[in-house]
Amino acid sequence: MNATPQRWAVLRLGTTQTLAWASSYYLPAMLAEPMARDLGITPSTVFAAFSVALIVSALLGPLAGHAIDRHGGRPVLLTTNALFAAGLAALALAQGAAGLFAAWVLIGVAMGSGLYEAAFATLVRLYGQGARGAITGITLLAGFASTVGWPLSAWMEGAYGWRGACLGWAALHLLLGMPLNGWLPRAPATPCGSAATDRGSAHAPAAQPPRPRRAAVLLSLVFAVTWFTSTAMAAHLPRLLQASGMPLHAAVAMAALVGPAQVAARLLEFGLLRRMHPLASARLASLAHPFGAAVLLTVGNPAGALFTVLHGAGNGILTIAKGTLPLVLFGPMGYGVRQGLLMVPARIAQAFAPLLFGLLLDATGTAAVVLTAALGLAAALALWVLRPAPEDPGAQPQAPSAPEKP
């Protein structure tokens, strides 16, 4: 397979994923307070509406995955851009709590069919088992979503108000996101790696037997607890570092290390760790947050930078694992709907993480990190119990068929 079309697909998807994350997941951090002031509600109400959006996205994920399995990612992602634009425009026009919640429900529909799971399913539909490197590539690019999104939201809010910022993001979905997703390759008529694709080949690998339900349960547990921790840290890391005795300006500076640590770890996964089985790298990554938490609890604020870097690095690799582990454990057939189902508990855990961890942080201070450390150890144990799918000794590796050009 010519690698150049795949690189272009990764570049396009990585850019549209950066846009999708920046205009949804990372939007409330910059706009919740001005929204609340203008609408006469509390910031917690804005975050409650955001939590509703995450729950909606969890419920719709399997449907979006099924659509990608059948039709490929291009039509689904194009529709998603239109939904994001409509939801953000509705948010800009909201006049009270009811309008706010309705707009976030619409954005939640877009999130359910337009974030990482949809992008991963799109790549697997195009490239089959050869999608691992491509999945890493889009997470590398979209790892800068907060780096790009937060300053751009803040600039648009300062120049045009929060309503203008929402309209600006909506325009970017129509003017940038839709053309880029429209230029993605068409999905092949037969999914890469399917039995139909392999039929007629003397060296076609035997179809993998269905993996036990136990493996799916363990994997959904891993995703749920790691996304809980990731979202809790995204919402409360500066406050957690302050609770350890760090002044505000230092806590904010330390928290900013998460993004570079994530990207650095993804580069490591793309290079050195690429030769390892995804389960092995995921097991190592799941221990990073618990180890950092133990050091933070033992040493206090001098270990803040180490804790932040370890958390960011572990989270960066685990984000890739959310795409690659279902592929290597279950194969490419039905990947989209399976990925959507596996992520339902994760999205629900994500929805409640800011509230629950915030309450625990208020009550216990730095000791709140014991909860996320315990969840990390539970994920590590679950990953240790998981075993790779058995390989067919007579199978010859096969390049997936090239998708049609756009």
C-alpha positions as CSV (number, residue, x, y, z in Angstrom):
1,M,0.0,0.0,0.0
2,N,1.3,3.5,-0.9
3,A,1.9,5.3,2.4
4,T,1.3,8.7,0.9
5,P,-2.5,8.6,0.8
6,Q,-2.6,7.3,4.4
7,R,-0.4,10.2,5.5
8,W,-2.8,12.7,3.8
9,A,-5.8,11.0,5.5
10,V,-4.0,11.2,8.9
11,L,-3.2,14.9,8.3
12,R,-6.8,15.7,7.4
13,L,-8.3,13.6,10.2
14,G,-5.8,15.0,12.7
15,T,-6.7,18.5,11.8
16,T,-10.5,17.9,12.0
17,Q,-10.1,16.1,15.3
18,T,-8.2,19.1,16.7
19,L,-11.1,21.3,15.6
20,A,-13.7,18.9,17.0
21,W,-12.1,18.6,20.4
22,A,-11.2,22.3,20.7
23,S,-14.8,23.4,19.9
24,S,-16.5,20.9,22.2
25,Y,-14.6,19.1,25.0
26,Y,-12.3,22.1,25.6
27,L,-14.9,24.8,25.1
28,P,-16.4,25.1,28.6
29,A,-13.0,25.8,30.3
30,M,-12.8,29.2,28.5
31,L,-16.4,30.1,28.0
32,A,-18.3,28.7,31.0
33,E,-17.9,31.8,33.2
34,P,-18.9,34.4,30.5
35,M,-21.8,32.2,29.5
36,A,-23.0,31.9,33.1
37,R,-22.7,35.7,33.7
38,D,-24.6,36.6,30.5
39,L,-27.4,33.9,30.9
40,G,-27.9,34.6,34.7
41,I,-26.9,31.1,35.8
42,T,-24.0,29.5,37.7
43,P,-20.9,28.1,36.0
44,S,-21.9,24.7,37.5
45,T,-25.1,24.8,35.4
46,V,-22.9,25.2,32.2
47,F,-20.8,22.2,33.2
48,A,-24.0,20.2,34.0
49,A,-25.1,20.9,30.4
50,F,-21.7,19.8,29.2
51,S,-22.1,16.5,31.2
52,V,-25.4,15.9,29.5
53,A,-23.7,16.3,26.2
54,L,-21.1,13.6,27.2
55,I,-23.9,11.2,28.2
56,V,-25.7,11.8,24.9
57,S,-22.4,11.1,23.1
58,A,-22.0,7.8,25.0
59,L,-25.4,6.6,24.0
60,L,-25.0,7.5,20.3
61,G,-21.4,6.2,19.9
62,P,-22.4,2.6,18.9
63,L,-24.9,3.9,16.2
64,A,-22.2,6.1,14.7
65,G,-19.7,3.2,14.8
66,H,-22.3,1.0,13.0
67,A,-22.8,3.6,10.3
68,I,-19.0,3.9,9.7
69,D,-18.7,0.1,9.5
70,R,-21.3,0.1,6.8
71,H,-20.6,3.3,4.8
72,G,-17.2,4.5,5.8
73,G,-16.2,7.5,7.8
74,R,-16.5,10.3,5.3
75,P,-20.3,10.7,5.2
76,V,-20.6,10.3,9.0
77,L,-17.8,12.9,9.7
78,L,-19.3,15.3,7.1
79,T,-22.6,15.1,8.9
80,T,-20.9,15.6,12.2
81,N,-19.3,18.9,11.0
82,A,-22.8,20.1,10.2
83,L,-24.1,19.0,13.6
84,F,-21.2,20.7,15.4
85,A,-21.9,23.9,13.5
86,A,-25.6,23.8,14.3
87,G,-25.0,23.0,17.9
88,L,-22.5,25.9,18.3
89,A,-24.8,28.3,16.5
90,A,-27.7,27.2,18.8
91,L,-25.4,27.8,21.8
92,A,-24.6,31.3,20.5
93,L,-28.3,32.0,20.3
94,A,-29.3,30.6,23.8
95,Q,-31.2,33.0,26.0
96,G,-31.4,30.9,29.2
97,A,-30.8,27.5,30.8
98,A,-33.3,25.7,28.5
99,G,-31.6,26.9,25.3
100,L,-28.2,26.1,26.8
101,F,-29.1,22.5,27.5
102,A,-30.8,22.0,24.1
103,A,-27.6,23.3,22.4
104,W,-25.3,21.1,24.4
105,V,-27.6,18.1,23.6
106,L,-27.1,18.8,19.9
107,I,-23.3,19.2,20.4
108,G,-23.4,15.9,22.3
109,V,-24.9,14.2,19.2
110,A,-22.0,15.6,17.2
111,M,-19.4,14.4,19.8
112,G,-20.9,10.9,19.7
113,S,-20.1,10.7,16.0
114,G,-17.2,13.0,15.6
115,L,-14.5,12.5,18.2
116,Y,-11.7,9.9,18.5
117,E,-13.8,6.8,18.3
118,A,-15.3,7.9,14.9
119,A,-11.8,8.8,13.6
120,F,-10.3,5.5,14.7
121,A,-13.2,3.6,13.1
122,T,-12.7,5.5,9.9
123,L,-9.1,4.5,9.8
124,V,-9.8,0.9,10.5
125,R,-12.5,0.9,7.8
126,L,-9.9,2.2,5.4
127,Y,-6.7,0.4,6.4
128,G,-7.7,-2.6,8.5
129,Q,-5.0,-4.0,10.7
130,G,-2.6,-1.5,9.2
131,A,-4.3,1.4,11.0
132,R,-2.2,1.3,14.2
133,G,0.3,3.9,12.9
134,A,-2.4,6.1,11.5
135,I,-4.3,6.1,14.8
136,T,-1.1,7.2,16.6
137,G,-0.7,9.9,14.0
138,I,-4.1,11.5,14.5
139,T,-3.6,11.5,18.3
140,L,-0.3,13.2,17.8
141,L,-1.9,16.1,15.9
142,A,-5.1,16.3,18.0
143,G,-2.9,16.2,21.2
144,F,-2.6,20.0,20.6
145,A,-6.4,20.6,20.7
146,S,-6.2,22.3,24.1
147,T,-3.0,24.1,23.1
148,V,-4.8,25.6,20.1
149,G,-8.3,25.6,21.4
150,W,-8.0,27.4,24.7
151,P,-6.0,30.4,23.4
152,L,-8.3,30.7,20.3
153,S,-11.5,30.5,22.4
154,A,-10.1,33.1,24.8
155,W,-9.1,35.4,21.9
156,M,-12.5,35.2,20.2
157,E,-14.3,35.7,23.5
158,G,-12.2,38.8,24.2
159,A,-12.7,40.2,20.7
160,Y,-16.3,39.2,20.0
161,G,-17.8,37.8,23.2
162,W,-18.6,34.2,24.0
163,R,-21.5,34.2,21.5
164,G,-19.1,35.3,18.8
165,A,-16.6,32.7,19.8
166,C,-19.2,30.0,19.4
167,L,-20.1,31.3,16.0
168,G,-16.4,31.4,15.1
169,W,-16.0,27.7,15.9
170,A,-19.2,26.9,14.0
171,A,-17.8,28.7,10.9
172,L,-14.5,26.8,11.2
173,H,-16.5,23.5,11.1
174,L,-18.2,24.6,7.8
175,L,-15.2,26.3,6.2
176,L,-12.4,24.0,7.4
177,G,-13.8,20.8,8.8
178,M,-16.2,19.9,6.1
179,P,-13.7,20.3,3.2
180,L,-11.1,18.3,5.0
181,N,-13.5,15.5,5.9
182,G,-14.9,15.7,2.3
183,W,-11.4,15.0,0.9
184,L,-11.0,11.8,2.9
185,P,-10.7,8.6,0.8
186,R,-13.8,6.7,0.0
187,A,-14.1,3.5,2.0
188,P,-13.5,0.4,-0.1
189,A,-16.7,-1.7,-0.9
190,T,-15.3,-4.4,1.3
191,P,-13.7,-3.5,4.7
192,C,-9.9,-4.1,4.7
193,G,-9.1,-7.3,6.6
194,S,-12.6,-8.8,6.1
195,A,-13.2,-12.3,5.2
196,A,-14.4,-11.2,1.8
197,T,-11.2,-9.3,1.2
198,D,-9.1,-12.3,2.1
199,R,-11.2,-14.8,0.1
200,G,-9.3,-16.4,-2.7
201,S,-5.8,-15.8,-1.3
202,A,-3.8,-19.0,-0.7
203,H,-2.2,-17.4,2.3
204,A,-5.2,-15.6,3.7
205,P,-5.2,-15.6,7.5
206,A,-7.9,-17.6,9.2
207,A,-10.8,-15.6,10.6
208,Q,-10.2,-14.9,14.3
209,P,-12.6,-16.6,16.6
210,P,-14.8,-14.3,18.6
211,R,-13.0,-13.1,21.7
212,P,-14.7,-13.9,25.0
213,R,-17.1,-11.4,26.4
214,R,-14.8,-11.3,29.4
215,A,-12.2,-9.5,27.3
216,A,-14.7,-6.9,26.2
217,V,-15.8,-6.3,29.8
218,L,-12.1,-5.9,31.0
219,L,-11.4,-3.5,28.1
220,S,-14.5,-1.4,28.8
221,L,-13.4,-1.2,32.5
222,V,-9.9,0.0,31.5
223,F,-11.4,2.7,29.2
224,A,-13.9,3.8,31.9
225,V,-11.4,4.2,34.7
226,T,-8.7,5.8,32.6
227,W,-11.2,8.3,31.1
228,F,-12.5,9.1,34.5
229,T,-9.0,10.0,35.6
230,S,-8.1,11.9,32.5
231,T,-11.2,14.1,32.7
232,A,-10.8,14.6,36.5
233,M,-7.3,15.8,36.0
234,A,-8.3,18.0,33.0
235,A,-10.8,19.8,35.2
236,H,-8.9,19.9,38.5
237,L,-5.2,19.4,38.1
238,P,-4.2,23.0,39.0
239,R,-6.4,22.8,42.1
240,L,-4.9,19.5,43.0
241,L,-1.4,20.9,42.8
242,Q,-2.4,23.9,44.8
243,A,-3.8,21.5,47.5
244,S,-0.3,20.0,47.7
245,G,1.1,23.4,48.7
246,M,2.0,24.9,45.3
247,P,1.1,28.6,44.6
248,L,-1.4,29.3,41.9
249,H,1.0,30.6,39.2
250,A,3.2,27.5,39.7
251,A,0.3,25.1,39.6
252,V,-0.9,26.6,36.3
253,A,2.6,26.3,34.9
254,M,2.9,22.7,36.0
255,A,-0.5,21.8,34.7
256,A,0.6,23.1,31.3
257,L,3.1,20.3,31.1
258,V,0.4,17.7,30.5
259,G,0.1,18.5,26.8
260,P,3.8,18.3,25.9
261,A,4.1,15.1,28.0
262,Q,1.2,13.5,26.1
263,V,2.7,14.4,22.7
264,A,6.2,13.2,23.7
265,A,4.8,9.9,24.9
266,R,2.8,9.5,21.6
267,L,6.1,10.2,19.7
268,L,7.7,7.5,21.8
269,E,4.8,5.1,21.0
270,F,5.2,5.9,17.3
271,G,8.9,5.1,17.4
272,L,10.4,2.8,20.0
273,L,7.1,1.4,21.5
274,R,5.7,0.7,18.1
275,R,7.6,-2.6,18.0
276,M,5.9,-3.6,21.3
277,H,2.4,-5.2,21.4
278,P,-0.1,-2.5,22.3
279,L,-1.0,-4.4,25.4
280,A,2.5,-4.1,26.7
281,S,2.7,-0.3,26.1
282,A,-0.8,0.1,27.7
283,R,0.3,-1.8,30.8
284,L,3.3,0.4,31.3
285,A,1.2,3.6,30.6
286,S,-1.5,2.6,33.1
287,L,1.1,2.5,35.9
288,A,2.4,6.1,35.2
289,H,-0.4,8.0,37.0
290,P,-0.4,5.7,40.2
291,F,3.4,6.0,40.4
292,G,3.2,9.8,40.1
293,A,0.4,10.0,42.6
294,A,2.4,7.9,45.1
295,V,5.4,10.3,44.8
296,L,3.2,13.4,45.1
297,L,1.6,12.1,48.3
298,T,5.0,11.2,49.7
299,V,7.0,14.2,48.7
300,G,4.4,16.9,48.3
301,N,4.6,19.9,45.9
302,P,8.3,19.4,44.9
303,A,7.0,16.3,43.0
304,G,4.3,18.3,41.2
305,A,6.2,18.4,37.9
306,L,7.0,14.7,38.0
307,F,3.4,13.8,38.8
308,T,2.1,16.0,35.9
309,V,4.6,14.6,33.4
310,L,3.9,11.0,34.4
311,H,0.1,11.6,34.2
312,G,0.4,13.3,30.8
313,A,2.6,10.6,29.4
314,G,0.5,7.7,30.6
315,N,-2.7,9.4,29.3
316,G,-1.1,10.1,25.9
317,I,-0.3,6.4,25.3
318,L,-3.6,5.2,26.8
319,T,-5.5,7.4,24.3
320,I,-3.8,5.5,21.5
321,A,-4.6,2.2,23.2
322,K,-8.3,3.1,23.1
323,G,-8.0,2.8,19.3
324,T,-5.4,0.0,18.9
325,L,-6.4,-2.5,21.6
326,P,-9.9,-3.2,20.2
327,L,-8.2,-3.7,16.8
328,V,-5.6,-6.2,17.9
329,L,-7.9,-8.1,20.3
330,F,-11.0,-8.3,18.1
331,G,-9.8,-7.6,14.6
332,P,-11.1,-5.0,12.1
333,M,-14.5,-6.5,11.3
334,G,-17.3,-4.6,13.1
335,Y,-14.7,-2.3,14.7
336,G,-16.8,0.8,14.7
337,V,-19.9,-0.5,16.5
338,R,-17.7,-2.5,18.9
339,Q,-15.6,0.6,19.7
340,G,-18.8,2.5,20.3
341,L,-20.1,-0.1,22.8
342,L,-16.8,-0.4,24.6
343,M,-16.7,3.4,25.1
344,V,-20.2,3.8,26.6
345,P,-19.1,3.3,30.2
346,A,-16.0,5.5,29.6
347,R,-18.2,8.4,28.3
348,I,-20.6,8.1,31.3
349,A,-17.6,8.0,33.7
350,Q,-16.2,11.0,32.0
351,A,-19.5,12.9,32.4
352,F,-19.4,12.6,36.2
353,A,-15.7,12.8,36.7
354,P,-15.4,16.6,37.2
355,L,-18.2,16.7,39.8
356,L,-17.2,13.6,41.8
357,F,-13.5,14.3,41.9
358,G,-14.1,18.0,42.7
359,L,-16.2,17.1,45.7
360,L,-13.5,14.6,46.9
361,L,-10.8,17.3,46.4
362,D,-12.9,19.8,48.4
363,A,-13.3,17.2,51.2
364,T,-9.8,15.6,51.4
365,G,-7.3,17.8,49.5
366,T,-4.4,16.1,47.9
367,A,-5.5,12.8,49.3
368,A,-8.2,12.8,46.6
369,V,-5.5,11.5,44.2
370,V,-5.7,8.1,46.1
371,L,-8.9,7.4,44.2
372,T,-7.4,8.0,40.7
373,A,-4.3,6.1,41.7
374,A,-6.5,3.1,42.7
375,L,-8.4,3.3,39.5
376,G,-5.1,3.3,37.6
377,L,-4.0,0.1,39.4
378,A,-7.3,-1.5,38.6
379,A,-6.7,-0.7,34.9
380,A,-3.2,-2.1,35.1
381,L,-4.6,-5.3,36.6
382,A,-7.3,-5.6,34.0
383,L,-4.7,-5.1,31.2
384,W,-2.4,-7.7,32.8
385,V,-5.3,-10.3,32.7
386,L,-6.0,-9.6,29.0
387,R,-4.0,-11.7,26.6
388,P,-3.3,-11.1,22.9
389,A,-5.3,-12.9,20.3
390,P,-3.6,-16.1,19.2
391,E,-1.9,-15.8,15.8
392,D,-2.4,-18.2,13.0
393,P,1.1,-19.8,12.4
394,G,0.3,-20.3,8.7
395,A,-0.8,-16.8,8.2
396,Q,1.2,-14.4,6.0
397,P,0.9,-10.7,6.7
398,Q,-1.1,-9.0,4.0
399,A,-1.3,-5.4,3.0
400,P,-4.8,-4.0,3.0
401,S,-6.3,-3.0,-0.3
402,A,-5.9,0.6,-1.2
403,P,-9.0,2.7,-0.7
404,E,-10.4,4.8,-3.6
405,K,-9.1,8.2,-4.0
406,P,-11.5,11.1,-3.0
